């Protein structure tokens, strides 16, 4: 999927955060809804400007971002002793 058809960044919209085109819904916000347990149906019902393809684009964008090497490496989890 080419997420660029659905997601863009404009410095005049949400300080340049990536958003779904023609909305003020940031990728971060939508991913946060899913992380909080929302279903695709709940997201689509609550935000009718979105569709299944735009949601897939959000995930495709996130995957591509995770593949970039400049992201932070998580510190190993250690058990408290």
GROMACS elastic network, one bead per residue, 0.5 to 0.9 nm:
[ bonds ]
;  ai    aj funct       b0    kb
    1     4     6  0.88096   500
    1    53     6  0.89565   500
    1    56     6  0.79530   500
    1    57     6  0.68617   500
    1    60     6  0.69280   500
    2     5     6  0.61997   500
    2     6     6  0.81004   500
    2    57     6  0.71061   500
    2    60     6  0.78180   500
    2    61     6  0.86341   500
    3     6     6  0.54747   500
    3     7     6  0.60399   500
    3     8     6  0.88594   500
    3    53     6  0.89726   500
    3    54     6  0.78768   500
    3    56     6  0.79333   500
    3    58     6  0.69606   500
    3    59     6  0.85423   500
    3    60     6  0.61569   500
    3    61     6  0.59146   500
    4     7     6  0.52501   500
    4     8     6  0.66096   500
    4    57     6  0.78279   500
    4    61     6  0.82172   500
    5     8     6  0.81133   500
    5    21     6  0.80402   500
    5    54     6  0.86728   500
    5    57     6  0.81753   500
    6    19     6  0.83906   500
    6    20     6  0.56344   500
    6    21     6  0.54411   500
    6    22     6  0.87833   500
    6    53     6  0.80974   500
    6    54     6  0.57288   500
    6    55     6  0.89041   500
    6    57     6  0.63388   500
    6    58     6  0.80761   500
    7    18     6  0.63827   500
    7    19     6  0.55193   500
    7    21     6  0.53126   500
    7    26     6  0.89313   500
    7    27     6  0.80686   500
    7    54     6  0.78982   500
    7    57     6  0.72302   500
    7    58     6  0.73488   500
    7    61     6  0.80040   500
    8    16     6  0.87466   500
    8    17     6  0.83264   500
    8    18     6  0.54177   500
    8    19     6  0.57149   500
    8    20     6  0.65435   500
    8    21     6  0.60622   500
    9    12     6  0.87357   500
    9    13     6  0.75098   500
    9    14     6  0.87384   500
    9    15     6  0.87163   500
    9    16     6  0.51458   500
    9    17     6  0.57381   500
    9    19     6  0.62239   500
    9    20     6  0.87084   500
    9    21     6  0.85529   500
   10    13     6  0.54003   500
   10    14     6  0.78492   500
   10    15     6  0.74020   500
   10    17     6  0.72613   500
   10    18     6  0.76508   500
   10    19     6  0.84445   500
   11    14     6  0.71541   500
   11    15     6  0.50737   500
   11    17     6  0.75437   500
   12    15     6  0.59533   500
   12    16     6  0.63648   500
   13    16     6  0.56644   500
   13    17     6  0.72721   500
   13    18     6  0.88212   500
   13    19     6  0.81927   500
   13    24     6  0.69727   500
   14    17     6  0.56228   500
   14    18     6  0.82470   500
   14    19     6  0.81355   500
   14    24     6  0.71747   500
   14    25     6  0.88436   500
   14    26     6  0.77953   500
   16    19     6  0.83487   500
   17    26     6  0.65695   500
   17    27     6  0.79082   500
   17    28     6  0.83662   500
   18    21     6  0.89186   500
   18    25     6  0.85987   500
   18    26     6  0.57188   500
   18    27     6  0.58468   500
   18    28     6  0.78969   500
   19    22     6  0.83830   500
   19    23     6  0.68847   500
   19    24     6  0.62010   500
   19    25     6  0.54072   500
   19    27     6  0.53924   500
   19    28     6  0.82958   500
   19    58     6  0.88665   500
   20    23     6  0.56459   500
   20    24     6  0.70269   500
   20    25     6  0.58908   500
   20    26     6  0.63570   500
   20    27     6  0.68345   500
   20    50     6  0.79856   500
   20    54     6  0.70388   500
   20    55     6  0.88479   500
   20    57     6  0.87444   500
   20    58     6  0.78798   500
   21    24     6  0.79088   500
   21    25     6  0.84731   500
   21    54     6  0.88325   500
   22    25     6  0.88388   500
   22    49     6  0.82774   500
   23    26     6  0.82193   500
   23    49     6  0.72277   500
   23    50     6  0.85659   500
   25    28     6  0.84010   500
   25    29     6  0.66587   500
   25    30     6  0.71089   500
   25    47     6  0.89084   500
   26    29     6  0.51483   500
   26    30     6  0.64758   500
   26    31     6  0.86382   500
   27    30     6  0.53219   500
   27    31     6  0.61044   500
   27    32     6  0.84529   500
   27    58     6  0.60142   500
   27    59     6  0.86807   500
   27    61     6  0.84694   500
   27    62     6  0.82685   500
   28    31     6  0.52068   500
   28    32     6  0.60380   500
   28    33     6  0.87657   500
   28    58     6  0.89093   500
   29    32     6  0.50122   500
   29    33     6  0.64441   500
   29    34     6  0.89951   500
   30    33     6  0.51119   500
   30    34     6  0.66228   500
   30    35     6  0.87082   500
   30    43     6  0.79576   500
   30    55     6  0.82158   500
   30    58     6  0.79547   500
   31    34     6  0.51886   500
   31    35     6  0.61401   500
   31    36     6  0.85989   500
   31    58     6  0.76807   500
   31    59     6  0.79829   500
   31    62     6  0.87875   500
   32    36     6  0.60784   500
   32    37     6  0.87315   500
   32    38     6  0.88757   500
   33    36     6  0.50692   500
   33    37     6  0.65771   500
   33    38     6  0.55070   500
   33    39     6  0.83380   500
   33    43     6  0.76219   500
   34    37     6  0.51342   500
   34    39     6  0.65482   500
   34    40     6  0.78363   500
   34    43     6  0.82976   500
   35    38     6  0.72793   500
   38    41     6  0.81159   500
   38    42     6  0.60638   500
   38    43     6  0.66873   500
   39    42     6  0.51661   500
   39    43     6  0.63586   500
   39    44     6  0.86678   500
   40    43     6  0.51452   500
   40    44     6  0.61135   500
   40    45     6  0.84923   500
   40    52     6  0.79227   500
   40    55     6  0.80871   500
   41    44     6  0.51668   500
   41    45     6  0.59914   500
   41    46     6  0.84797   500
   42    45     6  0.51276   500
   42    46     6  0.60283   500
   42    47     6  0.84088   500
   43    46     6  0.51935   500
   43    47     6  0.58690   500
   43    48     6  0.81663   500
   43    50     6  0.80620   500
   44    47     6  0.51755   500
   44    48     6  0.54975   500
   44    49     6  0.78693   500
   44    50     6  0.60151   500
   44    51     6  0.63633   500
   44    52     6  0.77822   500
   44    55     6  0.88923   500
   45    48     6  0.58322   500
   45    50     6  0.88980   500
   47    50     6  0.58704   500
   47    51     6  0.86992   500
   48    51     6  0.72285   500
   50    53     6  0.81011   500
   50    54     6  0.60070   500
   50    55     6  0.70845   500
   51    54     6  0.53548   500
   51    55     6  0.64179   500
   51    56     6  0.87954   500
   52    55     6  0.51860   500
   52    56     6  0.62686   500
   52    57     6  0.86475   500
   53    56     6  0.50398   500
   53    57     6  0.61369   500
   53    58     6  0.87111   500
   54    58     6  0.63306   500
   54    59     6  0.88981   500
   55    58     6  0.50730   500
   55    59     6  0.66191   500
   55    60     6  0.87324   500
   56    59     6  0.52152   500
   56    60     6  0.61587   500
   56    61     6  0.85722   500
   57    61     6  0.59749   500
   57    62     6  0.84878   500
   58    61     6  0.51248   500
   58    62     6  0.62321   500
   58    63     6  0.87200   500
   59    63     6  0.61738   500
   59    64     6  0.86305   500
   60    63     6  0.51257   500
   60    64     6  0.62633   500
   60    65     6  0.86416   500
   61    64     6  0.51731   500
   61    65     6  0.61841   500
   61    66     6  0.86569   500
   62    65     6  0.50530   500
   62    66     6  0.61745   500
   62    67     6  0.87416   500
   63    66     6  0.50855   500
   63    67     6  0.64136   500
   64    67     6  0.51578   500
   64    68     6  0.68031   500
   65    68     6  0.53991   500
   65    69     6  0.87728   500
   65    71     6  0.80179   500
   66    69     6  0.77837   500
   66    70     6  0.89460   500
   66    71     6  0.68992   500
   67    70     6  0.87957   500
   67    71     6  0.82292   500
   68    71     6  0.63344   500
   69    72     6  0.81989   500
   70    73     6  0.88648   500
   74    77     6  0.87003   500
   78    81     6  0.87898   500
